[in-house]
Amino acid sequence: MTDPYTVLGVPRTASDDDIRKAFRKLAKKHHPDLNPGDKAAEAKFKEISQANDLLSDAEKRRRFDAGEIDAAGQEMPPRGFYRDQAGAGGFGGKYERAGAHESFVDMGGVFSEMFGERRGFGGGGRGAGFDMGGMPVTYSLRVPFLVAARGGKQRVTLPDGKTLDIDVPEGTTDNQTLRLKGQGMPGSQGRPAGDAYVEIHVDPHAFFQPRDNDIHVELPVTVSEAALGGKVKVPTIGGPVMLNVPAGSNTGSSLRLKGRGLLDRKSGQRGDQYVKLKVVLPEKPDEKLKEFLEGWEAGRAYDPRKEMEQFT
């Protein structure tokens, strides 16, 4: 994977705010919702999301800068570590204990493509003779925002061709871990397989911005809708609803849709959705509007920048 600083176009000295701004700018440009069917944009979006996951986490960023993990978040082999053609590893030579050869095991990928392996633990190497269950493994999975918000299934394909449908609960949050019983490493001597722990990473949405259990969205409105008021259609995670825009609304006016936010799985309560209005002029010049404004004497009677004078 490419260096995350390069992916986001920021220097290694970049602040958290610089990283956040760079990610948002690139995410809006390459988001799949805004580039339907564009595989290149989808791949780029995944790349910048992975880079942001690493650099926005203070501990992961520290470890990456220190060379402890790579750009994909994988553990870097310690100095002196080697791996032979059979896949066994060690520190400068074979390590024996109680007559049993023990080695670092490359887990490979139990899940493909949609999963990015984070950590795997294998043990009970050749000749160990331990009668034990399979070891757990931990993975990460990227989930679309609306799937996490609404709940749903994510289908993944295992290396052997088997498909697995993962139930993503409604209200799943970023960095939440799901347990998949029996989907870890197989046990020795017929013992049960271990469990897989999947850390969920929720992709950002093109319009919805979650803050705790609330959702914030910026809604474009026309000049007439803002000046005269009226009902407009607003997207929510549960589908579009009608919102009453008060007459005389300005850009920046915020309206609340109660109970239209995210589900808090602990309390069972839902957050709210806050709609910030943004007055937008027509893309093409409107001659009638221009004529009206040129003759609108009342429009010259107020100065919207007057309050700024006291600070300059």
MARGUMAR-188101 format. One record per residue (C-alpha): residue in three letters; x, y, z. Coordinates in Angstrom, 3 decimals, decimal comma, padded with zeros to 6 digits. Layout:
<pts>
r | x | y | z
ALA | X | Y | Z $
...
</pts>
This chain:
<pts>
r | x | y | z
MET | 000,000 | 000,000 | 000,000 $
THR | 001,210 | 003,528 | -000,798 $
ASP | 002,481 | 005,708 | 002,030 $
PRO | -000,661 | 007,167 | 003,745 $
TYR | 000,830 | 010,655 | 003,869 $
THR | 001,321 | 010,522 | 000,100 $
VAL | -002,215 | 009,195 | -000,440 $
LEU | -003,743 | 012,124 | 001,462 $
GLY | -001,218 | 014,614 | 000,078 $
VAL | -000,042 | 015,863 | 003,474 $
PRO | 003,441 | 016,128 | 005,017 $
ARG | 004,500 | 013,960 | 007,944 $
THR | 004,266 | 017,034 | 010,155 $
ALA | 000,583 | 017,520 | 009,299 $
SER | -001,748 | 018,242 | 012,204 $
ASP | -004,869 | 016,187 | 012,947 $
ASP | -006,954 | 019,000 | 011,472 $
ASP | -004,840 | 019,044 | 008,283 $
ILE | -005,356 | 015,293 | 007,881 $
ARG | -009,091 | 015,574 | 008,503 $
LYS | -009,490 | 018,376 | 005,938 $
ALA | -007,423 | 016,534 | 003,322 $
PHE | -009,451 | 013,362 | 003,793 $
ARG | -012,811 | 015,144 | 003,526 $
LYS | -011,741 | 016,923 | 000,349 $
LEU | -010,597 | 013,709 | -001,325 $
ALA | -013,567 | 011,697 | -000,006 $
LYS | -016,059 | 014,102 | -001,564 $
LYS | -014,213 | 013,909 | -004,885 $
HIS | -013,943 | 010,115 | -005,077 $
HIS | -016,985 | 008,943 | -003,070 $
PRO | -018,764 | 006,036 | -004,865 $
ASP | -022,140 | 007,742 | -004,399 $
LEU | -020,904 | 010,639 | -006,518 $
ASN | -019,109 | 008,404 | -009,054 $
PRO | -021,517 | 005,538 | -009,752 $
GLY | -019,926 | 002,703 | -011,719 $
ASP | -016,452 | 004,279 | -011,615 $
LYS | -014,166 | 001,465 | -010,394 $
ALA | -011,123 | 003,737 | -010,321 $
ALA | -012,908 | 006,218 | -008,035 $
GLU | -014,083 | 003,350 | -005,820 $
ALA | -010,537 | 001,995 | -005,514 $
LYS | -009,185 | 005,481 | -004,770 $
PHE | -011,871 | 006,020 | -002,121 $
LYS | -010,885 | 002,792 | -000,376 $
GLU | -007,225 | 003,814 | -000,494 $
ILE | -007,804 | 007,250 | 001,051 $
SER | -010,148 | 005,730 | 003,651 $
GLN | -007,459 | 003,252 | 004,725 $
ALA | -004,893 | 006,038 | 004,872 $
ASN | -007,231 | 008,138 | 007,015 $
ASP | -007,966 | 005,180 | 009,325 $
LEU | -004,264 | 004,930 | 010,087 $
LEU | -003,323 | 008,593 | 010,355 $
SER | -006,430 | 009,678 | 012,291 $
ASP | -005,631 | 007,147 | 015,020 $
ALA | -002,894 | 008,659 | 017,201 $
GLU | -001,470 | 005,299 | 018,317 $
LYS | -001,482 | 003,772 | 014,823 $
ARG | 000,145 | 006,899 | 013,420 $
ARG | 002,846 | 006,769 | 016,100 $
ARG | 003,540 | 003,114 | 015,375 $
PHE | 003,660 | 003,708 | 011,621 $
ASP | 006,068 | 006,625 | 012,002 $
ALA | 008,209 | 004,419 | 014,268 $
GLY | 008,263 | 001,605 | 011,692 $
GLU | 006,336 | -000,809 | 013,925 $
ILE | 003,486 | -001,289 | 011,412 $
ASP | 003,240 | -000,845 | 007,664 $
ALA | 000,880 | 001,352 | 005,637 $
ALA | -001,817 | -001,338 | 005,790 $
GLY | -001,609 | -001,490 | 009,593 $
GLN | 000,169 | -004,856 | 009,581 $
GLU | 002,853 | -005,655 | 012,127 $
MET | 006,354 | -005,208 | 010,743 $
PRO | 008,725 | -008,159 | 011,340 $
PRO | 011,146 | -007,432 | 014,210 $
ARG | 014,791 | -006,950 | 013,346 $
GLY | 016,543 | -010,258 | 012,803 $
PHE | 013,312 | -012,055 | 011,903 $
TYR | 013,468 | -014,461 | 008,985 $
ARG | 011,059 | -016,775 | 007,209 $
ASP | 012,117 | -019,933 | 005,371 $
GLN | 010,541 | -021,369 | 002,236 $
ALA | 008,237 | -023,547 | 004,327 $
GLY | 006,850 | -020,448 | 006,008 $
ALA | 008,530 | -020,958 | 009,373 $
GLY | 010,078 | -017,941 | 011,009 $
GLY | 012,492 | -017,143 | 013,783 $
PHE | 015,073 | -014,750 | 015,143 $
GLY | 018,368 | -015,765 | 013,612 $
GLY | 017,699 | -019,492 | 013,946 $
LYS | 015,279 | -022,198 | 015,105 $
TYR | 013,762 | -021,753 | 018,521 $
GLU | 013,264 | -024,948 | 020,529 $
ARG | 011,337 | -025,338 | 023,760 $
ALA | 010,544 | -028,600 | 025,527 $
GLY | 011,447 | -030,476 | 022,355 $
ALA | 008,776 | -028,743 | 020,277 $
HIS | 009,575 | -026,537 | 017,308 $
GLU | 007,639 | -023,268 | 017,487 $
SER | 007,418 | -020,723 | 014,689 $
PHE | 005,619 | -017,581 | 013,598 $
VAL | 002,787 | -018,609 | 011,291 $
ASP | 001,667 | -016,587 | 008,302 $
MET | -002,112 | -016,785 | 008,608 $
GLY | -002,666 | -015,778 | 004,987 $
GLY | -006,190 | -014,399 | 004,506 $
VAL | -009,173 | -016,330 | 005,783 $
PHE | -011,390 | -013,729 | 004,221 $
SER | -010,607 | -012,236 | 000,828 $
GLU | -010,885 | -008,780 | -000,764 $
MET | -013,426 | -007,172 | 001,565 $
PHE | -011,427 | -008,164 | 004,636 $
GLY | -008,072 | -006,692 | 005,479 $
GLU | -006,286 | -008,953 | 007,972 $
ARG | -005,187 | -007,122 | 011,080 $
ARG | -003,722 | -009,762 | 013,359 $
GLY | -003,584 | -013,531 | 013,465 $
PHE | -002,212 | -015,843 | 016,153 $
GLY | -001,167 | -019,407 | 015,472 $
GLY | 000,418 | -021,822 | 017,873 $
GLY | 000,846 | -025,441 | 018,736 $
GLY | 003,368 | -025,917 | 015,935 $
ARG | 004,672 | -029,114 | 014,442 $
GLY | 005,217 | -031,828 | 016,988 $
ALA | 003,687 | -029,850 | 019,833 $
GLY | 000,924 | -032,401 | 020,381 $
PHE | -001,424 | -030,016 | 022,197 $
ASP | -005,119 | -030,974 | 022,095 $
MET | -006,623 | -027,533 | 021,909 $
GLY | -009,339 | -025,572 | 020,115 $
GLY | -008,625 | -023,287 | 017,203 $
MET | -007,051 | -019,906 | 017,868 $
PRO | -008,996 | -016,653 | 017,345 $
VAL | -008,161 | -014,262 | 014,534 $
THR | -008,965 | -010,593 | 014,097 $
TYR | -009,839 | -008,825 | 010,861 $
SER | -011,174 | -005,470 | 009,668 $
LEU | -014,120 | -004,922 | 007,324 $
ARG | -015,220 | -001,754 | 005,538 $
VAL | -018,985 | -001,196 | 005,637 $
PRO | -021,027 | 001,459 | 003,770 $
PHE | -022,455 | 004,120 | 006,067 $
LEU | -026,102 | 003,277 | 005,346 $
VAL | -025,559 | -000,448 | 005,998 $
ALA | -024,105 | 000,360 | 009,414 $
ALA | -026,856 | 002,894 | 010,157 $
ARG | -029,793 | 000,775 | 009,001 $
GLY | -028,367 | -002,681 | 009,609 $
GLY | -027,995 | -005,308 | 006,925 $
LYS | -025,867 | -008,116 | 005,567 $
GLN | -022,409 | -007,951 | 004,065 $
ARG | -021,455 | -010,937 | 001,921 $
VAL | -017,816 | -011,989 | 001,755 $
THR | -016,093 | -014,847 | -000,041 $
LEU | -013,664 | -017,211 | 001,660 $
PRO | -010,549 | -018,495 | -000,163 $
ASP | -012,186 | -021,890 | -000,701 $
GLY | -015,066 | -020,230 | -002,555 $
LYS | -017,515 | -020,421 | 000,337 $
THR | -019,587 | -017,288 | 000,907 $
LEU | -020,436 | -015,880 | 004,298 $
ASP | -023,186 | -013,360 | 005,094 $
ILE | -022,286 | -011,174 | 008,064 $
ASP | -025,164 | -009,577 | 009,958 $
VAL | -024,287 | -005,944 | 010,623 $
PRO | -026,593 | -004,747 | 013,443 $
GLU | -028,492 | -001,477 | 013,087 $
GLY | -026,583 | 001,375 | 014,675 $
THR | -023,159 | -000,241 | 014,261 $
THR | -020,479 | 002,357 | 014,906 $
ASP | -016,984 | 002,866 | 013,570 $
ASN | -014,352 | 000,605 | 015,198 $
GLN | -017,018 | -001,648 | 016,731 $
THR | -016,012 | -005,328 | 016,851 $
LEU | -018,309 | -008,194 | 015,828 $
ARG | -017,709 | -011,805 | 016,868 $
LEU | -018,096 | -014,611 | 014,324 $
LYS | -018,260 | -017,865 | 016,234 $
GLY | -016,288 | -020,742 | 014,721 $
GLN | -014,800 | -018,691 | 011,865 $
GLY | -011,264 | -018,566 | 013,254 $
MET | -008,413 | -021,065 | 012,916 $
PRO | -009,373 | -024,764 | 012,891 $
GLY | -008,664 | -026,670 | 016,089 $
SER | -006,152 | -029,478 | 016,361 $
GLN | -007,198 | -033,134 | 016,564 $
GLY | -010,811 | -032,375 | 015,686 $
ARG | -011,346 | -029,703 | 018,303 $
PRO | -013,705 | -026,771 | 017,453 $
ALA | -012,494 | -023,861 | 015,356 $
GLY | -011,759 | -020,567 | 017,074 $
ASP | -013,729 | -017,372 | 016,641 $
ALA | -013,113 | -014,481 | 014,271 $
TYR | -013,340 | -010,926 | 015,559 $
VAL | -014,211 | -008,377 | 012,876 $
GLU | -013,454 | -004,715 | 013,505 $
ILE | -015,919 | -002,601 | 011,532 $
HIS | -014,769 | 000,536 | 009,738 $
VAL | -017,713 | 002,630 | 008,544 $
ASP | -017,171 | 004,485 | 005,271 $
PRO | -018,120 | 008,174 | 005,297 $
HIS | -021,249 | 009,199 | 003,414 $
ALA | -021,433 | 011,832 | 000,702 $
PHE | -024,032 | 013,894 | 002,599 $
PHE | -024,698 | 012,513 | 006,092 $
GLN | -022,235 | 013,505 | 008,820 $
PRO | -022,698 | 011,564 | 012,092 $
ARG | -021,863 | 013,204 | 015,416 $
ASP | -022,462 | 010,776 | 018,262 $
ASN | -026,018 | 009,558 | 017,555 $
ASP | -027,088 | 012,686 | 015,687 $
ILE | -026,802 | 013,201 | 011,940 $
HIS | -026,006 | 016,536 | 010,311 $
VAL | -026,767 | 017,304 | 006,676 $
GLU | -026,513 | 020,457 | 004,569 $
LEU | -029,632 | 021,019 | 002,452 $
PRO | -029,616 | 023,318 | -000,620 $
VAL | -032,768 | 025,452 | -000,954 $
THR | -033,846 | 027,971 | -003,581 $
VAL | -034,132 | 031,703 | -002,966 $
SER | -037,920 | 031,508 | -003,066 $
GLU | -038,045 | 028,536 | -000,654 $
ALA | -035,873 | 030,457 | 001,807 $
ALA | -037,705 | 033,768 | 001,430 $
LEU | -041,295 | 032,516 | 001,237 $
GLY | -041,003 | 029,250 | 003,151 $
GLY | -042,583 | 025,932 | 002,211 $
LYS | -042,193 | 022,168 | 002,407 $
VAL | -039,110 | 020,511 | 000,923 $
LYS | -037,957 | 016,911 | 000,682 $
VAL | -035,039 | 015,961 | 002,948 $
PRO | -033,043 | 012,697 | 002,795 $
THR | -032,716 | 010,705 | 006,052 $
ILE | -031,240 | 007,290 | 006,799 $
GLY | -034,792 | 005,930 | 006,900 $
GLY | -035,827 | 007,526 | 003,595 $
PRO | -036,906 | 011,004 | 002,455 $
VAL | -039,274 | 013,085 | 004,614 $
MET | -040,923 | 016,478 | 004,159 $
LEU | -039,513 | 019,408 | 006,125 $
ASN | -041,224 | 022,755 | 006,704 $
VAL | -038,848 | 025,627 | 005,910 $
PRO | -039,925 | 028,804 | 007,739 $
ALA | -040,302 | 031,961 | 005,658 $
GLY | -037,299 | 034,269 | 005,862 $
SER | -034,757 | 031,467 | 006,422 $
ASN | -031,086 | 032,237 | 005,795 $
THR | -028,079 | 030,161 | 004,833 $
GLY | -026,879 | 028,545 | 008,053 $
SER | -030,346 | 028,226 | 009,590 $
SER | -030,570 | 024,857 | 011,347 $
LEU | -033,741 | 022,777 | 011,649 $
ARG | -034,204 | 019,573 | 013,669 $
LEU | -035,865 | 016,321 | 012,659 $
LYS | -036,506 | 014,568 | 015,967 $
GLY | -035,733 | 010,861 | 016,122 $
ARG | -034,228 | 010,719 | 012,634 $
GLY | -030,682 | 010,083 | 013,795 $
LEU | -028,743 | 006,908 | 014,595 $
LEU | -029,858 | 004,170 | 016,960 $
ASP | -027,989 | 004,011 | 020,270 $
ARG | -027,764 | 000,258 | 020,810 $
LYS | -027,159 | 000,634 | 024,544 $
SER | -030,142 | 002,850 | 025,370 $
GLY | -032,380 | 001,920 | 022,448 $
GLN | -032,946 | 005,633 | 021,778 $
ARG | -032,444 | 007,430 | 018,482 $
GLY | -030,612 | 010,663 | 017,909 $
ASP | -031,905 | 013,548 | 015,818 $
GLN | -031,087 | 014,857 | 012,363 $
TYR | -030,036 | 018,485 | 012,056 $
VAL | -030,589 | 020,150 | 008,695 $
LYS | -028,509 | 023,230 | 007,873 $
LEU | -029,993 | 025,301 | 005,068 $
LYS | -027,877 | 026,624 | 002,222 $
VAL | -029,472 | 029,144 | -000,141 $
VAL | -028,372 | 028,363 | -003,704 $
LEU | -028,862 | 030,558 | -006,768 $
PRO | -029,757 | 029,012 | -010,152 $
GLU | -026,784 | 027,687 | -012,107 $
LYS | -027,857 | 029,699 | -015,158 $
PRO | -028,556 | 033,437 | -014,785 $
ASP | -032,244 | 034,207 | -014,264 $
GLU | -033,054 | 037,449 | -016,060 $
LYS | -036,321 | 038,020 | -014,203 $
LEU | -034,620 | 037,585 | -010,863 $
LYS | -031,880 | 039,952 | -011,971 $
GLU | -034,433 | 042,575 | -013,065 $
PHE | -036,292 | 042,238 | -009,782 $
LEU | -033,162 | 042,670 | -007,667 $
GLU | -031,992 | 045,673 | -009,682 $
GLY | -035,273 | 047,403 | -008,939 $
TRP | -035,583 | 046,156 | -005,362 $
GLU | -034,952 | 049,353 | -003,402 $
ALA | -035,565 | 047,667 | -000,053 $
GLY | -032,592 | 045,417 | -000,731 $
ARG | -030,289 | 048,408 | -000,417 $
ALA | -031,635 | 049,387 | 002,971 $
TYR | -029,681 | 046,828 | 005,008 $
ASP | -026,046 | 045,769 | 005,274 $
PRO | -025,536 | 042,060 | 006,112 $
ARG | -021,850 | 042,726 | 006,897 $
LYS | -022,439 | 045,515 | 009,390 $
GLU | -021,666 | 043,345 | 012,428 $
MET | -018,223 | 042,557 | 011,013 $
GLU | -017,142 | 046,208 | 011,236 $
GLN | -016,660 | 046,069 | 015,000 $
PHE | -014,045 | 043,330 | 014,600 $
THR | -011,988 | 045,062 | 011,911 $
</pts>
